[in-house]
Amino acid sequence: MKNKVLSILFLIVIFGIMFLGTVLPDKSISVSERRKLASFPKIQIETIMNGNFFEDLNHYLVEQFPVRDWFRKVKGVISSFLFQKKDEDGIFIQEGAIYQLNQSIDEKSIIHFTNLLNKIQNQYLKTDHVYYAIIPDKNYFLNDTIPKLDYKKIELLLSEELTNMKYINVWDTLNLESYYKTDIHWKQECLASTVAKIEEAMNLRKTEMPDEKKYYSKFYGALYGRIANNLPPDSLTYVMNDDIKNANVFDYEKQEYRKVYEEKDLTNIDSYDIYLGGAKPLLIIENENQTNGKELVLFRDSFGSSIAPLLISNYSKITLIDLRYISSELLSNIEEIDLNSPNLDVLFLYSIPIINNSFTLK
């Protein structure tokens, strides 16, 4: 009798999953894994004959499996608790947050980074108001039982090479709570002290943290899909004031204007794109509310997307340059960038992961 009951339950589960797979619509993306999912392959005689159709069909069925996310979470629980597996390909969970094990310091990468910054300063910049700041990865704030980079050595290497720039140390303005649990990035709403430190170092007017906030409660960060887990998503917050609302942002690549925040970007594979549309080679923020004529050129990685809106009130114009997507050799050819402006501030703001893998910068 017991075997019959188990057999019936097994058939119910199998046919139930088959039924769900038939009636439920396909998903175009996996929010938790932050990637596109396979669609049903096109039926063609050629692909059927050479076997590619069946290979693509198998891939499609695996990716569109109705309870795939649930099984991934079960796998993660079994790996962690039953097999005591500490990490998956360098990704691990510590006290309810996801981290990535750091590689060793790449001194060649750090020298490449400093050489590039010095080249930009010497070749293109006429202003003396040049600054740089380093953003630590969140592993920096974990206890010493977790393998870490030698952060002091990175600071020392940078200070020895970037002698003509003023260093803004923002490390003491951050802590673990400043970062998302499922992502590598910092939280915009936690950057009040960081902005204050930058404003003080750059002789800017002290501004108040915008008090209007909007929330997106289902933010699955970049690390979430890289390890099977049962963690809840993060809540993503973006803050606003009149300067942020009224600012116009010119997207040089698309040759069109946008706003600082566009809610449609929350539905992208990476919801962090809410901040200025995500990765862009060149953005120009125009603040008509500010008439002081001051300009900021911000050389940045993705961390800069969320802090740049908090600096808008101090400037008439902010230019964001991402050297991962645009070569420094092109700077003098872009009419929209005036590197000779007498009211120009320049800030190189980069995270440790980029500095330690800087060959992506051009």
Secondary structure, DSSP 8 states (H G I E B T S, - for coil): -HHHHHHHHHHHHHHHHHHHHHHS---SEETTTTEE--------HHHHHHSHHHHHHHHHHHHT-TTHHHHHHHHHHIIIIIS----BTTEEEETTEEEE------HHHHHHHHHHHHHHHHHH---S-EEEEEE--GGGGS-TTS----HHHHHHHHHHH-TTSEEE--GGG--GGGB-SSSSSB-GGG-HHHHHHHHHHTT--------EEEEEEEE--TTGGGS------EEEEEEE-HHHHH-EEEETTTTEEE-S--GGGGGSSSGGGGTTTSS-SEEEEE-TT--S--EEEEEE-THHHHHGGGGGGG-SEEEEE-TTTS-GGGGGG-TT--TT-TTEEEEEEEEHHHHTTGGG--
